[in-house]
């Protein structure tokens, strides 16, 4: 059995930065509609190694966030058709994402549908920034701006993954300065749930999971026109995703959300639509087992009060 990554040197370990666009917040009722992987091999620059739209096998949703329509994915591959390609793109890598709790739960769900139960080691770039005391928890475009990275927040998976990969590169000098060379040393800085994944091993060849590479992709990577309204809605949606990651909404998070809502200049109807989608996603997540316990009921009540 392959060992975990705790004792591996960070600078000598390939990293695959992933980004998913989805129809909503909850795997199952919601599905992946776009996936991108930017790979960073030791000593090399980030490079886009996999990028495709995905047919979600359901009606499209959240188009106002990511700009993807039913027509755009009509001839795109289904996830089970590109699962092998995705594993090949991330093979031997530690997986990273800006909000890894969101992306890893969709990765696990979609791969579970093709009988892949292995969860790879992964870490969160949003929380890595706070671990290294380089700034507070914030949206990707704010972190990029703070670190001098050019990024407009288009909600195109390839753009988001590449920006996150550049952000990871900006963290490496701070790791060196602090004398942090292994993933085990990194895990001692703070306690986050994703650190437990360091006991796991990276994905191996797709054949090991009974999968093959199809090389069937429909990509929208490249220059994209920025729609100011969609950009504002995307920024607020990203904040909702971050706040709802642990479903434990603090007063500070609520204040940040209100400030972002005001800064974006969204209409009441636009805000209500995003709130309705967020609440419906969380409700679906809680009731998938056809029951609602006291803790879930309390969180729903708190969420309803905050969204109101």
Phi, psi and omega in degrees: 000134182289146183275168177285192187251002188309319184268002179285146176282130184300316184293343183253010184248125177294142181237135176248111178271122183249155172213133176246140162256141187223172178277353181176202188262344191245112177302136183113277172300325177254152184228163176286136177240352176200141178220139176224147177230123173250119185261139177237103176270150184309127178078003182242163178280154177301141177219140179285117184250345178203134181199124178200150164287157182227132175286116185280358180058032175201173179293140180295147174215162180066026177301327180294345178267305187257349178078007182268131183250170175302319181296323183295329183256004184303322182249014178280155179292152172280160187301319182297339180279339181244007181301318178296321178296320180294317178295321177297320181294332182254006184301135179067011183255154162275132182273138176227154174206159181292314174243079192294333179297326177288309186291322185290328180289327175287322177300312181298318181295310184295319178289329176298331179290340176251024173069026173258109183261001183279130174256122183283161173297142184207159175215161186254123181288330177297316181277336175297324178298318178286327178301322182270004179057040178264357180159177180271170177293128184205179179286160184302315184293331177288319178295318179297317179299319181295333182255014175071029180258128181283114183201129185259353179071058184277347187060034166260126189305319181296320179295315181295317181294319181292320178297318179295324178295319177296322178297317177302317178300327180287343179277337187300319177299326179291324175299316178298316182299325181274355181073027179265110185248337182241164178293330176297317178294323177298320184292344181279349183288316181214170177248108176232152184300325184294340181295336178296335181290348180294346176280350182269170180249154178296165174298144172260200183296143179308329179303329182295341181249012180073026182244157176233159177273132181261333183057030176256108183227153172228100189257146171244018178298146181130181181303132179234139175287131182271118176270115184303322180292312179296325179296318179294319178293322179296318180298318180289322178297318178300319179295318177299318178301318181293313181297323184272003184302320180250002178055031177232086190278119179270164177297325179296316179296322179296317179296320178295319180296317179297318179296318179295321180298318180289321181293325183286343179068029181286150177284164178300318181295321178295318179295316180298320180297317179292320178296318180297318180294318180296315181295317180297322180295315180293318178300318178297320179297318183287331187256012181298334179266011177064028175210163181222112181275176185297320180296316179295321179296319178296318180293322177295320179296318178295317179298315179300317180296319180292316181291333179286000000 
